[in-house]
Structure formats: structure tokens, C-alpha cells
Amino acid sequence: MNVVSTRPDPVFSQDGENWQPHAEAAGPFRGLHGGAVSGLVVGVMEERARAEGWGVALTASVFILRPAPLETLHVKVEPLRIGGRIAMVESLLFSGDKLIAKATGAFVKPIEVPELARVAQSPAPIDPSTMKPWERTRGPQHTTFFDALDIRDDGNGTKWGRMKRPMLPFDAPFASLFALADNGTPYWLSGTEFWPPPWGFPNIDITVHVSRAPVGPWVGVTPFSDWRADGIGLTDARLFDEQGVLGRGCQTVVVTPR
């Protein structure tokens, strides 16, 4: 059912500084999906940066401290340092008085450097909508974050995804990028002998670096993983959008018995 929905409802509804997750924010394990959590905490920071004129989001790191419940959440954004071109910002996600996740991000104001135009990549635009839907062998019986995503498979190791409904009630492309980059681990696992996996694989963080603002709704993820027999690993993914290479995303993964 990878058909793009026309429903305008966001995955998270806003009431002042409070946020109510919808059913599609849920993860396969306990609590909300990591992509939903990182999308929320980054997206609110992104909206504050837009209002303040802090520039383009180029990197952010999210630490997921504990599972986020499917209930009202609160986000607090604080600038750490606002310079002439670079703004460093912190975003905290709470459930009641419990800190759920913490993000730091950097926003940069662009300037004109025409000499670099000759080294910029200009590949042919990509249209993932013509690709086949990603066929998962099975998934949770309840509604999860994957129900909010349209995911395609290029057949060569890259999965392309876009939101079927917006993450937040305002434009937040960097938040959507986080939400889709967070799927690097299941994308990688689905191409291995460990699919479906016999254990859980929560990521305790996600860091994304990009060289420019994302273009269009589609995000391509080419995952690579280095997992070890002691239950610790790293998922590293190259990220793309419809205009070509965009950046990288990394996640620290803790393998846990079911």
C-alpha cells in the first residue's frame, strides 16, 4: 500500500509547545519510532532556526535517552551560540519531567563562492516514484511509522522514501530527512540472512551531515553496517535526494535479545 496519501494530518499535532503523536509515530518495539522522535526534536529546532534567520541546517545529532511514549510530549529549544554565520542550537524532548531525547544542531548562513560552482556535482535528476515498492517480508501487526512512509527499492541497495503525511504542521525538510535516514538499519538487514531479525536493534543515536538543503520529498538511503558479535554496531548510510548526493547518516546500534 505504498500510495502517497492526500491526508494533510501530520504525524505530530501541535498545541503550543506540546506535541501529540498519532498512531503512525509508533515504533516496532516499545515506544515511538526513532525516526519519529528524531524528526520531532529536529523539526522544532528547524522551525525556530527559520523564524530567527539562523540559516540552513547542515548537521544535527540526536541522542535517544529512553523510549518515548505515545502520549503528549514537550519540546524546548535553546540557542547555544549565535554567531555571524553559524548558529549552534539545542533541542530537548520531554515526557512530563522525563528527558526523552536531546539534539544539537548547526545552522549556517550561505554566502556566494562562485569559484566552487565548477566542482559541484550536477547528476541527472532522479524520480524514485517509478521504482518498485519495498516489499518487507513482515512487520508489526499494529500501526507504526512505516505506515506514514512511501518506500521504494531501486534494486541496487538503495531504498528511497518520502512521507505519506507531513511529520509536523509546518515545512521541515531536515526533520523528514532524519525520519527517513533513521531506517538505515532495517534497510541493511533486509538484504542479509538476518531478515527478519531474531533480535531487537534499537539505535541510541543518529547523526546526519549534509552539504546543502534537501531538494524534494524523496530521500535515498544506501546503508552499510559494521556489527560485532558483542552486540554493538554502527550503521552508516550515504544519503541522496532527487538532485544527487546529499550527505551521510550514522547510528549507534545496540543489539538486544527479544
Residue pairs with C-beta under 8 A, 6 or more apart in sequence:
2 133
2 134
2 150
2 151
2 152
3 150
3 164
4 150
4 162
4 164
5 164
5 165
7 164
7 165
8 165
8 166
9 22
9 165
10 22
10 165
10 166
10 167
10 168
10 169
11 21
11 22
11 24
11 25
11 36
11 39
11 145
11 148
11 163
11 165
11 166
11 167
11 168
12 19
12 20
12 21
12 22
12 25
12 36
12 40
12 73
12 167
12 168
12 169
13 19
13 20
13 22
13 169
14 20
14 168
14 169
15 72
17 74
17 75
17 76
18 72
18 73
18 74
19 40
19 44
19 72
19 73
19 74
19 75
20 71
20 72
20 73
21 32
21 36
21 40
21 68
21 70
21 71
21 73
23 70
23 142
23 143
23 147
24 36
24 143
24 144
24 145
24 147
24 148
24 165
25 32
25 33
25 36
25 70
25 145
25 148
26 32
26 33
26 36
26 70
26 142
26 143
26 144
26 145
27 33
27 34
27 36
27 144
27 145
28 139
28 140
28 144
29 67
29 200
29 202
30 67
31 66
31 67
31 68
31 69
31 70
32 67
32 68
32 69
32 70
32 145
33 144
33 145
33 146
33 182
34 64
34 182
34 202
34 203
34 206
35 145
35 178
35 179
35 180
35 181
35 182
35 183
36 68
36 145
36 167
36 179
37 62
37 64
37 68
37 93
37 100
37 101
38 62
38 64
38 101
38 103
38 175
38 178
38 179
38 182
38 206
39 167
39 168
39 172
39 175
39 176
39 178
39 179
39 182
40 73
40 75
40 93
40 167
40 168
40 175
41 62
41 75
41 91
41 92
41 93
41 101
41 102
41 103
42 57
42 60
42 62
42 91
42 103
42 105
42 172
42 174
42 175
42 178
43 167
43 168
43 170
43 172
43 174
43 175
43 176
44 75
44 77
44 91
44 168
45 60
45 77
45 89
45 90
45 91
45 103
45 105
46 57
46 105
46 172
46 173
46 174
46 175
47 168
47 170
47 172
48 54
48 77
48 89
49 55
49 57
49 87
49 89
49 105
49 107
52 79
52 82
52 87
53 109
54 82
54 87
54 89
54 107
54 109
55 85
55 86
55 87
55 107
55 108
55 109
55 110
56 107
56 108
56 109
56 110
56 212
56 213
57 105
57 106
57 107
57 174
57 210
57 213
58 106
58 107
58 108
58 209
58 210
58 211
59 105
59 106
59 207
59 208
59 209
59 210
60 103
60 104
60 105
60 106
60 174
60 178
60 207
60 208
61 103
61 104
61 105
61 205
61 206
61 207
62 101
62 102
62 103
62 178
62 205
62 206
62 207
63 101
63 102
63 103
63 204
63 205
64 100
64 101
64 202
64 203
64 204
64 205
64 206
65 99
65 100
65 101
65 102
66 98
66 99
66 100
67 100
68 93
68 95
68 100
68 101
69 95
71 95
72 95
73 93
73 94
73 95
73 100
74 93
74 94
74 95
75 91
75 92
75 93
75 94
76 91
76 92
76 94
77 89
77 90
77 91
77 92
78 89
78 90
78 91
78 92
79 87
79 88
79 89
79 90
80 88
80 89
80 90
80 104
81 87
81 88
82 88
84 109
85 108
85 109
85 111
86 106
86 107
86 108
86 109
87 106
87 107
87 108
88 104
88 105
88 106
89 104
89 105
89 106
89 107
90 102
90 103
90 104
91 102
91 103
91 104
91 105
92 99
92 101
92 102
92 103
93 99
93 100
93 101
93 102
93 103
94 100
121 244
121 245
122 244
123 243
123 244
123 245
125 242
125 243
126 160
126 218
126 220
126 240
126 242
126 243
126 244
127 242
128 152
128 154
128 160
128 162
128 218
128 220
128 242
129 152
129 218
131 152
131 153
131 154
131 155
131 160
132 152
132 153
132 155
133 150
133 151
133 152
133 153
134 151
134 152
134 153
134 159
134 190
135 153
136 146
136 190
137 190
137 195
137 196
138 196
139 146
145 179
147 164
148 163
148 164
148 165
149 161
149 162
149 163
149 164
149 179
149 180
149 183
150 161
150 162
150 163
150 164
151 159
151 160
151 161
151 183
152 159
152 160
152 161
153 159
153 160
154 160
154 220
157 191
157 222
157 223
158 220
158 221
158 222
158 240
159 183
159 187
159 220
159 221
159 223
160 218
160 219
160 220
160 221
161 180
161 183
161 218
161 219
161 221
162 176
162 180
162 217
162 218
162 219
163 176
163 179
163 180
163 217
166 172
166 176
167 175
167 176
167 179
168 175
173 213
173 214
174 208
174 210
174 213
174 214
176 214
176 217
176 219
177 208
177 210
177 214
177 219
177 239
177 246
178 206
178 208
178 249
180 219
180 221
181 206
181 208
181 219
181 221
181 237
181 239
181 249
182 203
182 206
182 249
182 251
183 221
184 221
184 223
184 225
184 235
184 236
184 237
184 249
184 251
185 201
185 203
185 223
185 225
185 235
185 251
185 253
186 201
187 221
187 223
187 237
188 223
188 224
188 225
188 235
189 195
189 197
189 201
198 258
199 255
199 256
199 257
199 258
200 255
200 256
200 257
200 258
201 253
201 254
201 255
201 256
202 253
202 254
202 256
203 235
203 251
203 252
203 253
203 254
204 252
204 253
204 254
205 251
205 252
206 249
206 250
206 251
207 249
207 250
207 251
208 239
208 247
208 248
208 249
209 247
209 248
209 249
210 239
210 246
210 247
211 245
211 246
211 247
212 246
214 241
214 246
215 241
215 242
215 243
216 241
216 242
216 243
218 241
218 242
219 239
219 240
219 241
219 246
220 239
220 240
220 241
220 246
221 237
221 238
221 239
221 240
221 249
222 237
222 238
222 239
222 240
223 235
223 236
223 237
224 235
224 236
224 237
224 238
225 233
225 234
225 235
225 236
225 253
226 233
226 234
226 236
227 233
227 234
227 253
227 255
231 254
231 255
231 256
232 252
232 253
232 254
232 255
233 252
233 253
233 255
234 250
234 251
234 252
234 253
235 250
235 251
235 253
236 248
236 249
236 250
237 248
237 249
237 250
238 245
238 248
239 245
239 246
239 247
239 248
239 249
240 246
